[in-house]
Every structure is written in C-alpha cells, then in structure tokens.
Amino acid sequence: MTSGAASPDPGRDDPARRAGEPRHSAQDHSSAPDFACDLPGEGWRELPSSDDWLTEQEWAEWAASRQAREEEPPEDDEDLDPEDPAPPAEADLDAVAAECREMAAEQAQAAANAARLGTTGALAAIGAMLGRRGPGQPGSAHRFPGTYTGPAGGFATGQPLDVAPGGAGLLGHAEYAAGNDDRFTGSSDDELLGVICGLDRVEATAASLRHAAVAELIRRRPDRDCTPQGPAQMPEAWDESIVAELSYALAETRNAAETMLSRAWDLEVKLPGTKAAFRSGVLRQSKAEIISRATTLLDPDEARAAEALVLDRAGRLSPSGLRAAIAHAVIEVAPEKAKKRREQGEKDARVERWPEDSGNASLAGRELPPAEVLAADQRITWWAERLREAGLEGDMDQLRARAYLDILLDKDSRPVRLQTGNAGGSLDDGDGPDGGDGPDGGDGPDGGDGPDDGGSPDDGDGPDDPGDDGSGPPAPPEPRAPGASVIPAGFAGRIHLTVPLATLLELAERPGAIPGIGPVDPALARELAGAAALNTKTSYCLTVTDQQGHAIGHGCARPEPRNHNRTAGQERPRSPGDHDPPGDFGSEPRSGFVFTTSDQEGPPGGYGAWRLRTGIPGRPDLLIVLDPIALDTCDHRFEARGHDPGVKLRHLSQIRHATCTGPTCRRPAQQCDFEHSTPYEAGGRSCLCNTGPKCRREHRLKQDPRWKVEQITPGTFRWTTPSGRQYITEPTIYPI
C-alpha cells in the first residue's frame, strides 16, 4: 500500500500520527484493492511505502467481506467520529471553545460537589473557578479578532486553550503544537507562553490526581479503630505502614511521604476549594502546599473560611504573595489559633547548617522571635555598612554575610589602614541602629527611608580628620570586634509595622504586618507597637483604606505644639521595661494607645485631623493630618516642580504601593526607585498620577523599548510584555 489515510488506530511508533495528535477515524473511500485515493484535505499526508503484512489478494478479500456486511457505503463527507476529533490545526476554534466549555462545566461540577462540605467551602469552590487562567497573571479575558491558523493558535491570549483547565486533552493539544522536533514551529511568542501556562495547568491537574489517589489509599488503610467520616469518607488517621510503602514506591524520604499524606487528607476534608482549584490547574502543587501548611491548626470550617478569602486571586499571586495572603486570612479567621501556632513554632526553634552545592556552607536560625530577628537583622546591616565604609570589597549581600559571621565569631573584618583616622568613624561613641546619630537618621518604625538608602553617618571622624591633640596623625586604632559594647542594643530602630487601628486600640483582633516578616497576629502586633513606643525616636503614620484595603488617605504624626501640649502624664503608669527586645509587661495591655479627633481643620478633600496618645508617661500627644491619596483621579496637589520628588510625594507613593509595582515583585517600596511612567524629559509629571516605586530590575525592564508600562489610573499599572501579554498591578491591599 503506497498511499492513503492514517490507519484507524496508529500504533505507538506509527509515523501516521504526530506526537499528541488525536487519532482519526478512517474512512473507507474505495473498495479497490490498492485503496489509492486523493488525500481528503490539510492535516492528512501520504505514508511512506512499506511492506504490507497482507498480500493484495488478502486485502481484496478483507475489503469485500467488509463491504458485504455494510448496508450502505459511507459517504465521503461523513462526519468524523466524535471520539476521534480532527487535528487541532484543522479544528474550528468555535468547536474547540465548546469542548473547553464542556470541560469547564465538568470542573465546575466537581467544585460544586466539593462545596457540599460547607457554605464557606462553596464560596471557596466558586472563587476557584472564576477567571480561570491558571498560575500567573490574568492577562486579557476576551478574544482578539483575527485568524489563528498555526498549530498553537488556540493557546493565544484569550483563545480557548489559553483558558482551558488542565487535563489530558490540553496535553494532547500542546504535544501537537510542539511538533515532532519539539520546536513549536509556526507558534508566536504569545502562543508559546500560552502553551507554557497550559502545561503548567496540566502538571497541576496530574499532581492533584496523584493526591486523590493517595487519599483513596488512606481510605483503604485507615488506622486501627478509625472509620470513614464526613462527606469525604476519610478516616481521622491512617495506618503507619502507608508512609513506608509510599516512600518506597516514590523513592522519597519518609518525611516527604508523610507530608503528601497529610496534604491529601487536608484537600479532601478541609480544603475543598483548594482541591477544585488544584485539579483545574488554577493552583500548582507548591501553592496548594502553602494553603495546606497555613491552615494546619484550623478545623474544617475555619480552613474553608480562610481559603475562601484568597482563592479568588490565589492563582495570580506569587508564592510569597499567596503566603502572606493566606497567613492574613488565617489570622483573621482564628487569631487565637494563629498565636498558638506561633508559640508552638517557638518550641521548634533551632539553628541549622547544611552544605551548599558549590562547596560552601549555610547557617540559619529557624522559628525565632520576630522582634529579635528584626533587631539582629538591623545589627547585621549596621556592621555591614561599617565594613563598606572601611573599604572592604563586596556588594551589600556579601558584606552582610561577613558581618553576620563577625558578630557570631567576635571578629573584625575591617581592613587595617595605615593612614590617619578611622574610615568607619569611632565605634566608641555608641551610635548604631537605635541611636539618634546612627546611619538610620534616628527615625522610628514608620519614618522615611531605612538603612537601604545608601546613606552614611556623618557624626564620626572622617579619614582626613586630624588627631585630637593636634600633634600629628595618631597610630591606627586597634580593630575591635563588633560585640555588644560596639553595636548598641535596641529594638527596631527603623521598621514599618502596620497595625489596624482597631487592633491597636484593642477594639478588634485583626492582623498586622511587617515588611520582610509578613502578617503578624494581633497580640504580637500590639506587643511590637508597645515596644516601639518606648523608643523616643519612633514615628507614627496613619493610613485610611477603602473597603478593599487600598490606601486612600495618609498622615504622619507630629508632636502637638507646646502651647497645646497634652502630655500623657496622667495616663496609667507603666514600667519602661527592657529596650532590646520587648519583654513582658505583665497582664496589663501593653500599648495604652488612645485615638481621638482633633479640634484642628483637616486638608481639603482629606480625612480630617486626629490626636494620638501612646500611653507612655510624659510623652506629648501626636497630631495626624490625613491627606488624600490619588487612586482613580488626581488633583496634582503634591506634584513636584522638578524631576525629583518631594518628601511627601515619595512617601505617599510608597504608601499607595508598599512594594515594587512589577506584577510579581515584592521588594519593599523604600528600597525601590521613584520612577516616572512617562519620562519627565518627555513631559511627564512628577506626581502621584505618573509615578510609582519600581525596583532596579523592573525599572530596567520598563526602559526596554520592547516593554510598555502604562499608568492607566493613578493607582493602576498595566504592563505589556514583548509577547503582547498584559498584566495589571493594583495598589497594595492593607489589613482592614
């Protein structure tokens, strides 16, 4: 047989079908012995000549017997068998869309079944199915006009395969698009990214199915005296032998096998919405793990309530963003259990060391108190800056690593200089992270720029200062190790602690947040705020949010003028306690904060003027005037006259977007560039409607002519990549 259509069921190595191409039903076009015919259309091709396993006479006899059994011969335009659809390159995209809608309906039914586990489970399941695009950002949600004729056309932005749930069908289309050489010939960059996202959903679906199989293994091997319970029919515990068997089967550690069993149990019993999102490909395994770990101590009802708060955006959040979001949700749903989890974690405090692949080694502390971690981190940064000023080579990461070891080993790695003075300033003056003259400028937790500004102290002796006795250059000072006598103790000379006002005033139990640490439970938030209040250099800011948590107003506290001073001397007395870090003040509420209205007028269009008392004896009241922050429209009231922003403009920009405005970047805004969307040189304003924080990496991307960044409203940025895909960055969502 020299030519013809593909055989009805090509074998594994049959060249008649490209990898991933759906099988075709053969059509009997002729009863002639050689079956020679014209190819029916695009997508069919002539097979190479090969030796038949039947002779021509045998073929003729087989064809005759087949024709005799059929009442009517098939017509040439007979529809293809629905079990064997046309090649994706030929298929009508409307038909593909209908298929995808059917697949989505099946996933929605699965979510609905999962939602039977509870009302909050239903909310979570519905949230998981909305706006499906799988891992990554939402991009465009509508079809673009035009023709997509390539093998990967269905994966273009907004096309059916770009939004289809994961599964074997999607994998088959991706394999077909790859071609025999896996080069995706004829695919655009946009389509290729759609294939990548689709395969990510396929991988998630496969991982979800693996966890479903593990859950079934648990049902079949319950622990002794454990019976199936609840809608999921899962036992409360499983036979310990499963751990070993799973470990052997997957060549994994026992810990990894135990974790997989726990995660499978959680998905079945506690997290129906996460399970549905995992199965459809909205969440990959790593994100399902984040939600499962965060809800460990919650009961099923609480876990469903927590997942329902994040699943509507979980697929487009980065892992660190999802970790913060679900931690916030857990604290909001069960603040006492969040506190219990933190306290239990402290019992697992440890220092770990392990070899790096490069041949170096690592050392890290785990489950440490947040306050002490912040203080230690600031101490490391302070000493790293001294090493840089002394001329030690390396970037800030390398210098911080050197400082870390110096502090632990009581060493001094500053190079000895044979010149007058001390390059780093005298270390005997006690200036440091908490001092008023240290590198931080003496501002407190909510002050302006932190030690990452690149600023340096100006109070020490410079390298060109003459000796104190005026008799000539003194001998170089002996190097001193950065011990406690050199770097002064003190908690949080400069951090940004965000606490809901209701939590601060002990009127509600809502989580706070610390950049670099993440959400903190209400008890810890009040503890840290009370400790920071003991520092005279602490400053306070107040942010007003809308119902979505976006900042719409902000003010920085300043001491009330002397002629209006109302000190807190009559407030209940408190022991100042220890400064490094906060200790236990006893059973009394630690902060004693009081927030009231002020008799002063607020700014036009703002949110009034307010008075804050810290409850520390002898401290003056603080006045806070709340200015508006531009989100949808801008009146340009804070516009700078030149290129560089004023202090308030920069600060309000950092409040509106607390992190870099790159779609997945979470670098704190204080460590980012103040960047103009439309360049200042091209007529762009230095104003909230044309600026936002961007880390140096995202700043460079924005300047690449292949990329486009638009500030479509003062608070919203739209990024268009070289492939044409678009991503939206909205203002920071604060705890409310």
BELGIHU-V922543 format. One line per field, one symbol per residue. burial: b if it has 24 or more other C-alpha atoms within 12 Angstrom, else e. A space follows every 50 residues. Layout:
burial = ???
This chain:
burial = beebbbbeeeeeeeebbbbbbbbbebbbbeeeeeeeeeeeeebbebeeee eeeeeeeeeeeebeeeeeeeeeeeeeeeeeeeeebbbbbbbebeebbebb eebbeebbebbbbbbbbbebbbbbbbbbbbbbbbbbbbbbeeeeeeebeb bbbbbbbbbbbbbbbbbbbbbbbbbbbbbeeeebeebbebbbbbbbbbbb bbbbbbbbbbbbebbbbbbebbeeeeebeeebebbbbbbeebbeebeeee eeeeeebbebbbbbbbbbbbbbbbbbbbbbbbbbbbbbbbbbbbbbbbeb bbbbbbbbbbbbbbbbbbbbbbbbbbbbbbbbbbbebbbebbeeeeeeee eeeeeeeeeeeeeeeeeebbbbbbbbbbbbbbbbbbbbbbebeeebeebb bbbbbbbeeeebbbbeeeeebbbbbbbeebbbbbbbebbbbbbbbbbbbb bbeeebbeebeebeeeeeeeeeeeeeeebbbbbeebbbbbbbbbbbbbbb bebbbbeebbbbbbbbbbbbbbbbbbbbbbbbbbbbbbbbbbbbbeeeeb bbbbbbbbbbeeeeebbeeeeeebebeebbbbeeeeeebbbbbbbeeeee eeeeeebbbbbbbbbbbebbbbbbbbbbbbbeeeeebbbeeebebeebbb bbbbbbbbbbbbbbbbbbbbbbbbbbbbeeeeeebbbbbbbbbbbeebbe ebeeeeebbbbebbbbbbbbbeebbbbbbbbbbbbb
